[in-house]
């Protein structure tokens, strides 16, 4: 006898064992004495044939081999029929030896040995692999629709990995390596905030694509030294999980390797023993996708918060026998004739008129007297019970309860026609006798008056809810905003929310906005406003109506925002371009403009504040008011320093509330001055050696220039990071939960850009501008702000803003290159 060691090595990055069943036929192992025998030792610590605790913390990608004595392995020499071998595991189950006898000699020129482990329920008697051929492949895998996962693993009923290795010419050496890889993908779903209790009967997950059923064919690549897989003919989009072993509402499952799924919906149904169900639909998109890849786990959490139980059920046509599982409630029907099977009378079941959908996919209403059967037993030997009685047959055309043969095999064609064959084959199969209006067993072939029945299963379908949704035309379109409208009708229940999805790509509507209008009734119309849009951009949108767990959509439409508005002629304003987290407002007193600001709601800071500065509004004597919230938008986006200083609210003694539009620039007009004390007109500034020194000196100097001229156009700003940089940002931490935000960013830079113009009549004939840029730090006494003057062009580069856009182009270009304070002030 020849002996050699065969070591297993894993290919998959994350090695988790599949739960699957196998189809086709395994040839009889050995009808003759073997002519060639080998000894194989599996020793790798990288391949995992069963789930088990990892060697360290959860999440480790390499798991130990756990060879079990009851998990046969199969091996093939050069493509011949697979040979079964029982492992002899080591004490720690991490290694095992196999005694294998092959019916043929190894090839003189060398060849391939193929392996499959563990065999699970597969055996020569129950079917398995045919001989290996490169053109046709050798294995078809059926991913179970019904799975019973363990506490920390997928269903172990039929786990499998595949391997292959070459042997050289001249015989088999003592040591060979075999590479194993996994066939399927794996999921780990956790339910959070589920309020339905622990009496879960089953859980189903419906995907946008087929994930189970006849799914995988395995074949050999042309180089002959490894296995490859091909997904084909998946038949079911739904898998159904038995929760009996689940821990902490976590459920493991196997699916075909679909790759990334980024459209459609995943619908999770949690069914309770009392018939209620909790249903959650999850929309997928480019930014919210899931991927199922061979040998890898995709973990996700389904938040069931706010999901109420539904009790309405429907009867769904069964198109694949793999969808059946113990406990299913079934109705036998003849959908072409609109009939369901009713009471047992004189050895047959009477037919009852029932209501079917137009496409026959559901029964909309069961006729009175329809029998509902509960499925028991197992595949190939199912039982059909009505109450406590099992339906059986005592002879052909002779049905009875609790008598005769009470087991049935069930096969279902793709159109739903079911062959329900009695366990005693001579007793026949179910047919609907149209002429005699009955269901019973016959041995004759189906014909126009003897129809194969269909099975309908009690389920929680998506058509529990429905609504017709129409997306309306966008109105009120500006450079940064628009109003969207929609209508809905024939909703099966009052909507729980109304809104829109939108984005700049038709295939990636990744933003949402909800209507704030009251919801009332099963039909209606609604609208919502979009703000913070960019100018001259095409936006796509669609209406979304939510009914509990389900969303219904209108068609995708589009609009294009207006061209960029360049500040309506006011010289102080930059080009206004708001992101979704920003807003821009102009504050006025009567008809007189005070200042305009661009405010970032995420940073709690004005990025710039622009205003005209002239003698009649500055250097007055009105007393300083108290800081207050800006009444023009929500306080949720404003820092709570209206009645509290930074030392109080943030334990930050070094910082003061630094004005962007200074008090002294508006303290000769009481209302304008008051608006400078909105908390949206300040940010944290170092008080000593910055706000009270060099920054204050700059503010005084600007007022001196304004006193000597008609108007100075001022833009003051704060910057956290220069364009294109990733410099760190410092945060202040709130002293308690009474203050918001809990973490406040501090600007790294403060700056001003200043403009003066000359006019002849109403025409601007000349302009001068300058910028001043400070790092936010302490400056030594005597340091002069004029040491930090730069051109406006430079500050535009650092901030990304476009200043003084309403100047004639030639004047703007020349003015923004100056970096001299004297040139500006003396202009």
Helices and strands as residue ranges (DSSP letters): E 5-10, E 21-23, E 36-42, E 73-77, E 83-85, E 88-89, E 96-102, E 111-117, E 139-143, E 146-147, E 161-167, E 175-182, E 185-192, E 200-206, E 213-220, E 227-231, E 238-241, E 250-255, E 259-261, E 265-272, E 277-283, E 290-292, E 297-303, E 314-317, G 321-323, E 329-334, E 339-345, E 348-353, E 355-356, E 362-365, E 373-378, E 381-386, E 389-395, E 398-401, E 408-412, E 417-422, G 425-427, E 429-433, E 438-442, E 450-451, E 453-459, G 462-464, E 468-471, E 482-489, E 497-503, E 511-514, E 524-530, E 538-547, E 550-553, E 557-560, G 567-569, E 582-589, E 592-600, E 605-613, G 615-617, G 635-637, H 646-650, E 655-659, G 663-665, H 670-675, G 679-681, E 682-686, I 687-691, H 694-707, E 712-719, E 731-733, E 743-745, E 749-760, E 763-775, G 785-788, E 789-790, H 792-799, H 809-815, H 821-825
